[in-house]
Each structure stands twice: as structure tokens, then as C-alpha cells.
Amino acid sequence: MVLRRVVVTGLGALTPIGNNIEEYWNGLINGVSGAAPITYFDASKFRTQFACELKNFNVEEFIDRKEARKMDRYAQYAMVSSEEAMKDANFDLEKVDKDRAGVIWGSGIGGLETFQIEVLNYAAGDGTPRFNPFFIPKMIGDIACGHISIKYGFRGPNFGTVSACASSTNAIIDAFNYIRLGHADVMVTGGSEAAVTIAGMGGFNAMHALSTRNDDPKTASRPMDKDRDGFVLGEGAGAIILEEYEHAVARGAKIYCEIGGGGMSADAHHITAPHPEGLGARNVMLNCLRDAGLKPTDVDGVNMHGTSTPLGDMAESKAIEQVFGEHAYTMNLNSTKSMTGHLLGAAGAIETISAILSIKHGIVPPTINHFTDDEKIDSKLNFTFNTAQKRDMNVVMSNTFGFGGHNACVLVKKLGF
């Protein structure tokens, strides 16, 4: 069977450093930190009192107030980013075969805030069950792709992916496969998350997963730095329009790049900690290269999972050296989580978008907040510390790893490479 080629024709982003693609990219290449004290609730008694929230975002500028109230924030973010991506792709919807257009969307947690509100309201009452009739439809993790498909009338493949922080990368890989196997021509894919809530912050604090650098939030996310002390929780969404190559060419679409391949693996080691030698991370990159039919030396850069956790950054760095050998020292590595924080299930989407834009613009966004080398991480690796670097990028990989040992990697490349 001849696999069909899949290209990217539309992008949308809603992030802590920019509420659209242009703002997001400018924030990335200028090394802007999205971390700041939490404004959504009183976090003064929490171990971590900061996060990467959205800035100056009013959902009613995009969605009717009555409709917005029927959606959890994670679904609102999905709708806003996917609308930008659809506009960017510039479809004539009257000419799209909607039976062959679908939506696959990732979220690691889904409607956490909705669940929190409803349970707290019940607990504060007299035991009489008074729940919002939209409680379940707002909370469930698959509802975002349902909303998107309803808006555009897309009747093709439609489901949500859940693999913790790898969720939206798995969504992209699934969408890619549905097109190249001939089951669809157009797919809206990506992911969203809105876990900056009392329950989200409290839960991750209880795990000792978050940075507690309350005196200096902007520098708290410091991947590969010796003094990193955990990740910074972020929120937002990223949307990508995937399209079969001939379909895109026939309608004169703008093409950003081509999806080369996707890889998946499991650590099979621990529910939260990575394999200490990066075994799962190594395997997922090798699987991705194999799927793309490319050699390690073809890769110009890797957008690392790079969460700023003591164990995770070290394991991923080891895995990169195992996969790429001496070529690892010639590549640009980076972690955009140093700026956006960790968007959990949406991380893979916004980081794949960063990889796509680095190919388009020939610029590698930096890994900011680096102050001290970690002697346990090879200093010869180029992590693009603190300042963006210009470079012709033909092939870029994006890694995402999730609790439960889920690993996913997507490869994007210049058209025709």
C-alpha cells in the first residue's frame, strides 16, 4: 500500500506568551517567560503560587457568552485555537467533502475546573444533588473535538486522545495516520488544557512535581539547569490543520511543511518517573525516524520534552545521545517549556507548532533561564541556551512524555525533503 503524503496547511495557538500564532512566535524567539503569580484564585497558602496563565484573554471576544458558559475552559481554548487554524488554512467549506474531514484532539485532564466547581458546590450544600445539566458535557475529555466538528460540520473520524502530557502528540500522529492511510483528506488536530485550578495546583504540588521558586517565577522553568526544581504549570491550546498533499495542492493551499513520521513507546518503568537511562525516550525517537524513513543525521533539531524536572531532563539528554551519537553535538536542542511552562496535554501541539515555525523562519527558539551547567548533562550538547539561533532547519523532531510512561514523537520536515 502506498502511503499518502500529509502536509500542514493551518496553525492556531493560544498560549501564556501569545494569544495567536504571531504573538506566540514572537514570544518564543524573544525569550519571553509566561510565568507570573496566579490570578485565578488565592494561591497564598499553596507551595507553588505561580503558573503560566493566559494573558488578556476574553473568551467572549471569540465565543458567544451563552455558548461559552456551556464549555469548560479547556474546550473554549480548543475552539479559539482551531478557529485561528481553520482561518489560516483558508478552506472554502462549501467545497470540502465533510465526510472526509475529521477532528482528533488531545487533552490530558479535560474539564478539571468544571469538576472542581460542581463537587465543591455539592459539598457546600445540604446533600441535595443540585448539579449543572452541562456538568458532564463540560467535563469529559472528548467534548472539545465534538464542539469543533459540530462547528464546521466535519463528519469524518472524531475522537479524543488521552496519554497525559503526550496526548496532543498522539492526536497529531493519529490524524496523520488517518490521512496517509486514506481514511480522511483533512484533519483538525492538536490539544488544549486548563489545569491552572485549585485542584490542579494542589495535586501537582502534592506530588512535588512543581517548581516552588515563588520569589522569582519568571526564571522558575529552567530546563537542563543545575538548579531546576520542577516544572511550571501552563495552560492553553495549539491547533494544526493536516491535509493530504494532493488535496492541498489542488485547492492552492499555503503549505508550511510536511509531516514525516510519528513514533510511540512506553517506559514500562514507573507511573511518574522516567526510565533513568531514557530507554522509552530512546525508543520513541528511533521509532519516529524509522516511520519517517530518515537517518539520525538527517535531523537538524529536537524540541525536547524538557520539563525542568531533575530526573526528566537528564534521562532525555541521555536518550538523545544514544539515538544520535556524535551527530547530537551538531544539532540544535531546545525546550520551549522554559517560556510557556508545561501545558500538559496541550504541550505536544504548541511545541510541534514551534518546530513547524522554526522550519518556516529558519530560527530555533531558545531554552531560557539557563544559569548553571549541570555536570550530569553533557555540556557539548547545544541546548540553544538563552538566545534564539538562526539556522536552516530541514527536519525537526518534537518529544512529549507523559505520566504512565507514555512517549510520543512527531517529525516535521521541509516539503520535499
N, C-alpha and C positions, 0 to 999 in steps of 0.2 A: 504494500500500500504506500502510495506517495503522500507524504505529509504536506499539508498546505502551509504556506508561509503566513506569519502573523505579524502585523505592524501596529504601532501606536499612532493614533490619529487625534487624540484629545486628552487634555490633562486638567485636573482641578485640585485645589488644595485649600485647606482651612487649618492653620497651624498656629502655635504660640508665637511664631515670629513673622506671621503674614497671613492675611485672610483671603489671599488668592495666589495664583501661580507667580505672578510678577513680584508681589511683596515677599512671598516665601523665598524665591530665588535670591532676591536682593539681600534678604536677611542671612541666607546661607553664605553667600560669597563675602559678605562684610563681617562675618563672625559675630552675629548678634545673639545674645543669650535671651531666651524666653522665660527664664526663671525669675520669680518675684513672690512676695508674700501672698498667701491665699486670701482671696476676696470673697469666695462663695459662701464661706461660713467662718465662724470664730474658731481659729485653729490654735489659740494661745495655749491650750493645755496639751497639744499634740507634740510628740517628739520631733516631728518634722512640720514646720509651719509655712512651707513654701511649695510651689509647684509651677509647672509651665501651663498656665491657663491661656485661653484665647483672650485677645485684647480688642477692645472697642467693637465687639461683635453683638449685633442686634438681630436676632433671627427674624423679626417682623419686617425687616428690610427685604427678606427673601421669601418668606412663607407667611401666608395669611394667619393672623393671630389665632383664629378659631381652629385652623388645621394644625398649627404648631403645638397647641395645647394637647393634641391627641398623640404627640410624639415625645419620646424621651430625647434628651439632648443628643445622644449618640445617633439617633435616626435623623434628627434635624441636621446634624453635621453632614451626614451621608447625603441628604437631599441637596444641601447647598453646594458641596464639592462636586457632586455628579452633575448638577445643572451647569456649573462652570465648564466641566469637561465636555458635556454634550454641546454646549455653545461653541467651544473651541473646535470640536470635530466638524461642526457646520453641516450637519445632515439636513437633507430635505426629507422630513419624516413621511411625507406622502409617497416617497419612492423607496422607503426602506421596507423590506419584507419582514414584518414584525413577528412572524412565526419563526424566523431565523435570527432574531436578535434577543439576547438574554441578559441577565444580571446575576453575577456571583459576588457576594460581598462578605467581608470578614469582620468579626468583632470578637475579642477575647472574652468580654464580660457582658456586653449588651446593656440593657436598661437598669443599671445598678442604682441610679438615683431614684428612679420610679419605684423600685422595690423598697428602697430605704424609706421613702416618704410614706408609702402605703402601710408598711409594717409599723413605723413609728406612730402614725395616726391611729392605727388599731390599738397599739399598746397604751396610748394615752386616753383611750375611750373606756367605756364601761363593759366591754366584752361583746357588745353588739357588733356583728360584722358589717361595717359600712365601708365598702371598697369602691374606688372609681371604676366604672364599667370599662374604661380603657386600660386598667391596670395590666392585664395580661398582654394585650396587643402592643402596649408601650414597652413592656419589659423584655419580651422574647428576642433572642439574638438574631432571628432570621427576618425580623419585620422590616429592616432597612431596605433589603433587596426587594421586598414586596412593595414598599412605597415607591421605589424607583421604577419598577416595572409597570405599576399602575399609572404613574405619571406619563410615561412615554408609550404605553400600550405594548410593551415588549413581551411576547408570549413564548419566547424560547426558554432555554434552561434557566432555572431560577432557584437559588438556594443560598444559604449562608454557610460559611466555614468557621470552625472554632478549633484553634490549636494554640490557645494562649497568645503569646507575643508573635507567633508565626502565622496568625490567622489570615492577614491580608495577603501575605506572600503566597500562602496556599490558595487563596482565592484567585490571585493572578495566574498561578500555574494551572489551576483548573480551567479558568476561562481560556487560556492559551491552548490547552489541550482540546477543549470542545470545538474550537475553531479549526485547529490543524487536523483534527480527525473528521471534519466535515459535518459536525452537528449544528453549527451556527456560523454566521458570517460576521456578526457584530456582537461584542460583549461589553457591558459596563462592569468594571471590576474595581476593587480597592478595599478600603476598610475605614471604620470610624470607631472612636472610643470616647467615653465621657466619664471617667472613673475618678475625677478630682471631686470626691464627695467625702462625707464623714466616714462612711463605711470603707471606701477605697483607701483613703489615707490611713485610717485606723488599722485596717487589715494588713497593708504592706508594712506599716511601722511595727506591728506585732511580729512580723517575720524578720525584722531587722534588715529589710531589703533597701530602704530608702536612705539617702544622704540626710544627715542631721545638721548640715552646715548652715544653721539659721542666721548666723552673723554675716554670711556672705553668699546669699542664694545664687547670684549670677555666675559664680565660679564653682558651684557645687557639683555640676556634672563635668567630670574631668577624666574621660576615658584614657586609659593607659598611664595615667599619672600615678606616681608612687603613693600619694596621699588620698587616692579616691576612696570614698566611704559608702558607696551605694548609688542607686540611680535616682533621678528626679522624675516624678510622675508628670506626664504631659497629657494633653487631650487634643482632639481634632479629627481630621479626615483627609484622605487622599483618594482621588478617583482617576482611573485610567480607562480610556476607550481603546479596546483592541479590535482589530479588523483584519479580515482576510486580505492579503496583499492585492490580489486582482480586483477585489471588490472596491478597495480604497482607490486604486489607480483608475478604475472605470468612472468613478464619480469626481476625479480630480482632487482628491483629499490631500491635505498637508500631512506629510509623514515625518514623525520625529525620529523614529528608529525602528528596528526590528527586534522582536523577542526571539532570542536564540535558543533558550532552553530553560528547564527548571529541574531542580533536584530536591529530594526529600530524604530524610533519615530519622532515626531515633537514637538517643543516647543509651536507652535501656539501662540507666545508671541510678538516678535519684529524682525525686519529684520536683526539686527546685535547683539543685546544684548541677553544673555542667560536668561532663566527664573530665577528670583532671588532665588527661592528655589530649583533650579535644577530639576524641575518636568520632563522635557523631558529627561534629563540625567539619572534620576532615572528609568524612564520607559524603556529606551533603554537597560539598563543593566538587568532589570528584564525580558524583552522580550528575551534577548540573553540567559539568564540562563534557561528560560522556553523552548526555542528552543533546547538547548543542553541537557535538561533533568537532569540538575545538581542543587545542592543546593548552596546557597551563601557560606556555609562553605567549599565547595569543592575548592574554588578559592584561589590560593596562591598569586596572584598579579594582579595589574591593571596598564597597561601602559596608563596613563591619557592623555586626550587631552591637558591639562596643557600648555596653550599658553603663560603664563606670563602676562595676562591681569588682571587688578584689579577685575573685576566682574566675569570673566570666571572661574578662579581658585577657587574662593570661592564657586560658585554655584556647581561646580563639586565635591568639597570636601564634601559639604552638601549631595549631592546625594549619594556618596559612603557610608556615614554613615547611610543614610536611607535604602539603599539596604542591607548592610552587618551587621549592628548593631554592637555588641561587637566584632564580627569576623574582622571588619575593622581594629582593632588595632593589629591584628596578621599578617596581610598581608604586602607585600612589594608593595608600590605605587611608581611610578616614572614618570618623564616627560623627555623623550629623546629630546624634543624640546629645552631644556636648552643647548644642544650641537649642534643640526642640524639646529636650527631655525625652522620656520614653513613653511613646503613645500606645504601648501595649499592642492590642490587636490591629491598630492602625499604623504601627511603625513601618511594617514592610511596604505599605503603599506609599507613604511620603518619602521613604528612603529609596524606593525604586524610581520615583519621580526625580529625586536628586540625581540618581545615576543617569537617567534619561537626559536631564538638562546639562549634565557635565559633558555628555557626548555632543549635544547641540552647540554648547557655547565654548567648549574646549577649556573648561575651568574646573578644578577639583576643589570643592568647598573644604574648609579647614576642620580640624579637630581642635576646638578652642580649649582654653583653661588648662594648658599644659605648663607646669612649673618645675616639676622634678622627675627625672627619669627613674623608672622602676628597674632595678638591676635584674629582676626576674623576667623582664621582657627585652628581647633583642633590640638594642639601640640602633642597629643598622637598618631596621625597617623604617620606611618613610611613612609616618602617620599623618603627614600634612599638618603638622602642628601649628596652630595659632594664625596662620595666614594662608589664604587660598593660593593655589598654584596653577599657572597656565600650562596646559598640556593637551596635545591632540589625543582624544580618547576614542578608541575604536570599539573596545569591548570592556564592559564593566559588570561586575557581579555584585549582588546585594544579599547579605546574610540576615536571617532572622531566626532566633532560637527561643522556644517557649517552655514554661514550666510543664513538667511531664516528660521532658526530653525531646520535644518536637523540634525538628530542624527543617528549614526550607530555604532555598537559594534560587534566585532568578538571575538570568543572564540577559543583558540587553546589548545590542551591537548596532553600529552604523549600518544603514541599509546597504545591502550588497557585500558586506564584509565576508 
